Structures are given as structure tokens and as C-alpha cells.
Amino acid sequence: MSVVDRFTSIIDVFDDSTVGLTLDEVAVRAELPRSTTYRFLHQLIRQDWVTYSERAYRLGGRALNWGAGAAADLNLRSAAAPVLHSLQVGTGAVVQLGVLHGRHIIHIDKLGGPSVSTGVGSRLLATDSALGLAIIAGRAWDQADYMPGVDLLQIRRDGVVACRESRDPSFVSIAAAVDHRSAIGLVVTHPASPRRYRGVLLRAAATIRGALTSSVDGVSGLSRGSSR
């Protein structure tokens, strides 16, 4: 097996992972010897393809950006960073930023404690997460699949959506769409009232949208200036 084959085997094991994987789990899924897996994982960590924290391996920034929009996601993370920090400090909740990639939400940033299992690089089906539902509800109707039991119109009217965490029902996720492909969310302990966080989430999403618009306008201005 070539180096490329081993690299691909290891990266592919994280495709549908919503939490970090242990060394043994990666080795079994990749069908590689444990010692080989350990050596390759730590080479990948040095290059930011993989991260290691809380005794688990996860996709790193390089893998995440390669698979989830690269420059666009870097711009989003940069624009959202101060907003996420303020939101986390102000609410004390876990704060998440996610992008829609196919049928999945990819978490591209997270602030807060380790009690919430999803971290940077983890994936969830969009229909199973507040982040995903917020984005789907905000899209044109011809782009939103019919979803029994989910009132997309009500989500669009409210601007936010709340749902219980699938892996831990003691937590509630509350999210608001930033644009057609991204959303910001809070994870709070049930039974906290989602309405309490509606205003602060909508303001945070609007602030990020404004920052993204400003960065696009700035790049456009530079392009026009350089063409003169």
C-alpha cells in the first residue's frame, strides 16, 4: 500500500464521524496496523490534516477547508471569530459555526466546554441539527426538501430554530442562519428557553453577514483599483 493509499484510508474514516475517534477506531476503520496508523496520524497532525484533543482524533483545519469550501470558509471563520467570542462570553453557552456541505453540516468553529461532543470538523446530517434546519428554512422553497414534522415556514418567520441534541437530549441547540450556506448556534442545557436567545443570535448572525459583505466589498474595491 502506497503512502497516498494510507493517507486516503485514514482521512476517509472521518467522513461520517460526528465525534472524535480513538487510535484503535481509526486503525480498524482504515484497516491498517495500529503502529502504522499512529505514525501516519502524527505526521498528519504536524501538517494540520488531523487534530488530537480530549483523547480523540478529528479532522484538522487543512482537511476541513479542503473539503468544505476552502477560501469561503476561511473568510467566514475570520468574520465570525469576534462575534463567536462575544456570544460565548455573553451567554456562557457553547457556540458553534457550521456550513452546509451536501447533505451534512460541517462544524468549522466551536467555543465552549468539552461537554458537547461535536467539535471542529465533525459532521451531522443537516436535517438532524439546528444549524442545518436554520439554513434549509432560509433557502428558496425549490431548494428545501419536504420534511415531515418540520415547519420550515415557522422557522423562517422566527429566524431561529431549536432542537434537542441527538447524542445528548440534556442539551438543546438553537441556531440562526447567517446566509444560504452557514449558520451560528448555541448549545444550552435543557430546559432553557430558546426564546431567551433569539435576539442575541439574530444580532450575531446579522453582524457576521455585515462583516462578510464588507470583506467582499473591500476585495472588489481593490480589484477595481488595480485595473485602473
N, C-alpha and C positions, 0 to 999 in steps of 0.2 A: 504494500500500500504506500503510495507516494505521500509526500508532505502535504500536497494540495488535498488529497483524498482524506487525510486525517483532519486537516483544518476544517474541511466541509462537514465531515461527520460530527465533529464537536459543535460547530456553530449551529448545525441543523437541529440538534437536540433541544434547543431553546425556542424553536419556532412557536410552539403552542403552550409554552410554560407561563403560568401566571405567578409563580413564586420561584425563588432561587432553588438550585439543585445542588445536592451534595456531590462530592467527588465520586462516590460509588454509583450514584444515579447517572451522572454524566457518562461514566465508563460503561455501564450496562446499556444505556441508550445508544451510545456511539459504537458499541461492540468493539471496544479497544481494551487492551490490558490496563489495569489500574495505574501502573507506573508510567506507561506511555501517556495516558490521559492527564496525569498530574503534571508531567513535564510540559506537555503542549498547553495546558491551561495556564500555567505560569508564564509561558512565553507570550500567550495571548493577552494576559494581564498587563505585561510590560508595554504592549502596543495598544492598549485600551480597547481591544476587541471584547474582553471579558473583565468583569469586576468580581471582587471577593469581599464579602462582608457578612456579618452575622452567621458565620459558618456555612455560607452558601455562595455559589457562583451564579452570576447573572450576566446578561449581555451588557457590554460596555458602550461608551459613547460612540466609538467608531462604528461598531456593528449597528447600533441603533440609528445613527444618522445615515448610514449607507442604505438601510432598508426602509427608512421612514421619511424620506423627503430631503435629506441632506441639508442644503443651504437654507431651505424654507424653515426647517425645524430649528436650526441654529439661530436664525433670526427670531423665531417665536420664543425660544428659551431665553434669549438675551432680552427681548422686550418684556417678557413676563417676570424675569427674576426679581426686580424690586417689588413688584406687585405681590408675588408669592410670599416674599419675606414679610411685607407689611400685613398681609392677610393672616399669616401664621402667627405672628406676634400678637395681632389684634384679637384673634379668636381662640388661640391656643389649640386649634384643631390641626389634624394632618391635612396638608394642602397638596393637591395633585394637579398636574397639567398633562393632558393627553391629546393625541392626534388620531384621526380615523385613517386606517390603512387597510383597504379592502374591507373585510367583514369584522376586523378587530380594532380595538382601541389599544394604542401603544402608549404607555406612560413614559413621558420624556423628562419629567421632573417631579420631585416629591420633596416636601419639607415636613418634618414631624417625627414622631416616635416610631419604633420598630413594631409596635403592636398591630399595625395594619400590614398585612402580608405583601400586598402589591408594592413593587418598587420600580425604580427607573429601569426600563427595558422590558418589563412584564407586559403581557397581553391578556386581554379579555375580549370575548365576543361583545361587539358594540351593543347588541340588544340585551346584554346581561349587566350593563353598567350604566350608572347615572351619566358619566361623561359621554358615552355613546348615544344614549337616548336624547340628551340635550342637543347633540349635533344633528341626529336624524330628524328630530322635530323641527329644527330650523331650516332644513333643506326644502327645496321645491317638492311639491307633492309627487311629481313624477319620479323623484329620486328617493322617496321614502317608501319602503316596503310596507304593506299592510301588516299590522302587528296586533293580533287578537289580545284584548285585555289591556292595551296601552293606548291612552288617549293622547295622541300626538298633538291634536289641536289645543288641548288644555295645557300641555307642556309649553307649546308655542306662546299661548296667551300669558302664562305665568312667567315665562322666561327662565324658570328653573325647574329641575326635576329631582325628586328624592327617591331612593330605593334602598332596601336592606342589602348589606354586603353578602354576596352569595357564599363566601367562605366563612364568614363570621357574622351571624344575624344580630350580634350585640352592637354592631356598628351600622350607621346609616350614611350613605353617600349622597351628597347634594351637589348638583352641578349646573353650570350655565355655559352656553355656547359662546365662544369667542368669535368664531366665524364658521364657514361651511365645513371646516375640517378639524377644528380644535375646540377644546373646552377646558374650563377650570373647575375644580371641585374641592369640597371639604369632606372629610370623613369624621363624623362625630359619634359619640356614644348614644345608642338608643336608650330612652325615647326622647331625645332632644327634638324640639320643634323645628322643622325645616324652614318655616316661615320666618323664624328669627334671623336666618342667614340670607334671606332672599335679597335684601337691599345691598348688603356688602358684596355679595357675589356678582350681582349685576353691575355694580360700580367697578369691581375689579376687572370683569370681562370688557367693559367699555374702555377702561384705561389701557388695557393691553391692545385692543383694537386701534386706539388712537396712536399708541407707540408704534405699532406696525405700519400704520398709514404714514406716519411721519418719516419712518425709515425708508419706505418706498418712495415718497416724495423727494427725500434727500438724494437718493440714488438717481432718480430721474433728472433732478436738477443738475447733478454732477455730469450726467451723460449729455445733457443739452449743452452745458458749458464747455465740455471737451470737444464738442462737434463744431464749435464756432471757429 
